Amino acid sequence: MATTATATTTKLWGGGKSPFNVEYGKVMMWYFLMSDAFTFGAFLISYGTIRFSTNGWPDPNEVFRSFPFAPEGVHAPLVFVSIMTFILIISSVTMVLAVQAGHNMDKKRVVKNLIWTIIGGAAFLGCQAWEWNHLHHEGAWWGSNPFLNHDGTASSTNFTNYFFTITGFHGFHVFSGVIINIIMLIMTLTDKFEQRGHYLMIEKAGLYWHFVDLVWVFVFTCFYLI
Amino acid sequence: MEHTAEHHEHAGGGTKEIIKVTVILTVLTIVELILGFWMIGIPLENQALRLGIKGTIVILMMAKAFYIVAYFMHLKHELKNLIMTIVVPLALFIWFITAFLYDGNSFRNLRNTYDPHFKEQSTIKVEKKEHGTSEKHEAAPEKEHATH
């Protein structure tokens, strides 16, 4: 019984070999993202429940039909939001490339791909700011819904409340993701990771950034497509 | 260092895999958008077809989520214990979604049966407002549209 001899008396794991073969920070990032997934899940399920308990709902193709610099009254449903979606997917790809470059200790490629990721995140935030501003000018805000239901009946403010709350919460995640990526960029440029001998911190930032992209997949589907 | 050696074991498919997943995600998104554009032209009365398209979009959404988590977040290449630690708790969502959407639907049916005002509100058509002009709505009091 060699194992009992070394066991601690507190009944807690005493350390030693990592059970998941990843470092502590990464496991904790996964646990944080899991809790965040439940937060977003709760928001979206609440939205779905309210939508299922209501007879009518606005048509997303009618609400989200504008485009920057397009003339007033233009009807271009899904176009702007698909651009936002592709921006986020591509920024996710550049983040994977940055993580991969970190594995190979390739500082130059890490910097290049991180910069592209930051640009993508900033572009997404810009698009969202434009869309919010546009909807606000049309009279939509928390507690105010100028749109009618798809069948022409009066709509409730539930639609705008959920839209602004959930896309706002997601936008806040994008914003903090951009900040985290900027910090990663500064740490890379100041050779912090070269001194440590590994770029594992970029991986954790990458996990967070992919999660932001993942949530957008759900938000995009729930609000703009169905 | 021991870290780099550790990670080399489950590093995954490299750049080739990234390109493959990028193409898959792009194609899935384009298919979703095609379905979305198709649905614009389908009248509300055709409930069955609209629901079918929405269901397909949700399935495509789950596929996209799988590819992001499995390959971009690298979960597929982790140890099975870590995968189970993450995925098994998330299975709670199956119950959450089923229970809450069923509850919402039941609430609507109850209100349509026992609340004549609720039912009436959802049959009266409102005159379509021009929400293309911005000034008109800025002048209007915000609370005007709040119809609960």
HADDOCK unambig.tbl for C-alpha pairs under 7 A between the chains (distance, minus, plus):
assign (segid A and resid 20 and name CA) (segid B and resid 79 and name CA) 6.03 0.50 0.50
assign (segid A and resid 20 and name CA) (segid B and resid 81 and name CA) 6.50 0.50 0.50
assign (segid A and resid 20 and name CA) (segid B and resid 82 and name CA) 5.74 0.50 0.50
assign (segid A and resid 34 and name CA) (segid B and resid 86 and name CA) 6.92 0.50 0.50
assign (segid A and resid 45 and name CA) (segid B and resid 97 and name CA) 6.26 0.50 0.50
assign (segid A and resid 45 and name CA) (segid B and resid 100 and name CA) 6.98 0.50 0.50
assign (segid A and resid 48 and name CA) (segid B and resid 101 and name CA) 6.42 0.50 0.50
assign (segid A and resid 49 and name CA) (segid B and resid 100 and name CA) 5.75 0.50 0.50
assign (segid A and resid 49 and name CA) (segid B and resid 101 and name CA) 4.93 0.50 0.50
assign (segid A and resid 49 and name CA) (segid B and resid 104 and name CA) 4.63 0.50 0.50
assign (segid A and resid 50 and name CA) (segid B and resid 104 and name CA) 6.22 0.50 0.50
assign (segid A and resid 52 and name CA) (segid B and resid 101 and name CA) 6.35 0.50 0.50
assign (segid A and resid 52 and name CA) (segid B and resid 104 and name CA) 5.01 0.50 0.50
assign (segid A and resid 52 and name CA) (segid B and resid 105 and name CA) 4.98 0.50 0.50
assign (segid A and resid 53 and name CA) (segid B and resid 104 and name CA) 4.41 0.50 0.50
assign (segid A and resid 53 and name CA) (segid B and resid 105 and name CA) 5.09 0.50 0.50
assign (segid A and resid 53 and name CA) (segid B and resid 107 and name CA) 5.56 0.50 0.50
assign (segid A and resid 53 and name CA) (segid B and resid 108 and name CA) 4.23 0.50 0.50
assign (segid A and resid 54 and name CA) (segid B and resid 108 and name CA) 5.97 0.50 0.50
assign (segid A and resid 55 and name CA) (segid B and resid 122 and name CA) 6.21 0.50 0.50
assign (segid A and resid 56 and name CA) (segid B and resid 122 and name CA) 6.72 0.50 0.50
assign (segid A and resid 72 and name CA) (segid B and resid 132 and name CA) 6.58 0.50 0.50
assign (segid A and resid 73 and name CA) (segid B and resid 132 and name CA) 5.47 0.50 0.50
assign (segid A and resid 93 and name CA) (segid B and resid 22 and name CA) 6.94 0.50 0.50
assign (segid A and resid 96 and name CA) (segid B and resid 72 and name CA) 6.24 0.50 0.50
assign (segid A and resid 137 and name CA) (segid B and resid 134 and name CA) 5.42 0.50 0.50
assign (segid A and resid 137 and name CA) (segid B and resid 138 and name CA) 6.73 0.50 0.50
assign (segid A and resid 138 and name CA) (segid B and resid 131 and name CA) 5.84 0.50 0.50
assign (segid A and resid 138 and name CA) (segid B and resid 132 and name CA) 6.85 0.50 0.50
assign (segid A and resid 138 and name CA) (segid B and resid 134 and name CA) 5.37 0.50 0.50
assign (segid A and resid 138 and name CA) (segid B and resid 137 and name CA) 6.25 0.50 0.50
assign (segid A and resid 139 and name CA) (segid B and resid 137 and name CA) 5.48 0.50 0.50
assign (segid A and resid 139 and name CA) (segid B and resid 138 and name CA) 6.46 0.50 0.50
assign (segid A and resid 143 and name CA) (segid B and resid 143 and name CA) 6.88 0.50 0.50
assign (segid A and resid 143 and name CA) (segid B and resid 146 and name CA) 6.41 0.50 0.50
assign (segid A and resid 144 and name CA) (segid B and resid 142 and name CA) 5.77 0.50 0.50
assign (segid A and resid 144 and name CA) (segid B and resid 143 and name CA) 6.00 0.50 0.50
assign (segid A and resid 144 and name CA) (segid B and resid 145 and name CA) 5.73 0.50 0.50
assign (segid A and resid 144 and name CA) (segid B and resid 146 and name CA) 5.74 0.50 0.50
assign (segid A and resid 145 and name CA) (segid B and resid 145 and name CA) 5.71 0.50 0.50
assign (segid A and resid 145 and name CA) (segid B and resid 146 and name CA) 6.68 0.50 0.50
assign (segid A and resid 146 and name CA) (segid B and resid 145 and name CA) 6.11 0.50 0.50
assign (segid A and resid 152 and name CA) (segid B and resid 125 and name CA) 5.13 0.50 0.50
assign (segid A and resid 152 and name CA) (segid B and resid 126 and name CA) 5.99 0.50 0.50
assign (segid A and resid 153 and name CA) (segid B and resid 122 and name CA) 5.94 0.50 0.50
assign (segid A and resid 153 and name CA) (segid B and resid 123 and name CA) 6.50 0.50 0.50
assign (segid A and resid 153 and name CA) (segid B and resid 124 and name CA) 5.74 0.50 0.50
assign (segid A and resid 153 and name CA) (segid B and resid 125 and name CA) 4.36 0.50 0.50
assign (segid A and resid 153 and name CA) (segid B and resid 126 and name CA) 5.30 0.50 0.50
assign (segid A and resid 154 and name CA) (segid B and resid 126 and name CA) 5.94 0.50 0.50
assign (segid A and resid 155 and name CA) (segid B and resid 147 and name CA) 6.98 0.50 0.50
assign (segid A and resid 156 and name CA) (segid B and resid 146 and name CA) 6.29 0.50 0.50
assign (segid A and resid 156 and name CA) (segid B and resid 147 and name CA) 5.25 0.50 0.50
assign (segid A and resid 156 and name CA) (segid B and resid 148 and name CA) 5.64 0.50 0.50
assign (segid A and resid 157 and name CA) (segid B and resid 146 and name CA) 5.77 0.50 0.50
assign (segid A and resid 157 and name CA) (segid B and resid 147 and name CA) 6.94 0.50 0.50
assign (segid A and resid 207 and name CA) (segid B and resid 73 and name CA) 5.64 0.50 0.50
assign (segid A and resid 210 and name CA) (segid B and resid 72 and name CA) 6.85 0.50 0.50
assign (segid A and resid 210 and name CA) (segid B and resid 73 and name CA) 6.48 0.50 0.50
assign (segid A and resid 214 and name CA) (segid B and resid 65 and name CA) 6.03 0.50 0.50
assign (segid A and resid 214 and name CA) (segid B and resid 68 and name CA) 6.66 0.50 0.50
assign (segid A and resid 217 and name CA) (segid B and resid 61 and name CA) 6.62 0.50 0.50
assign (segid A and resid 218 and name CA) (segid B and resid 61 and name CA) 6.90 0.50 0.50
assign (segid A and resid 225 and name CA) (segid B and resid 36 and name CA) 5.73 0.50 0.50
assign (segid A and resid 226 and name CA) (segid B and resid 54 and name CA) 5.71 0.50 0.50
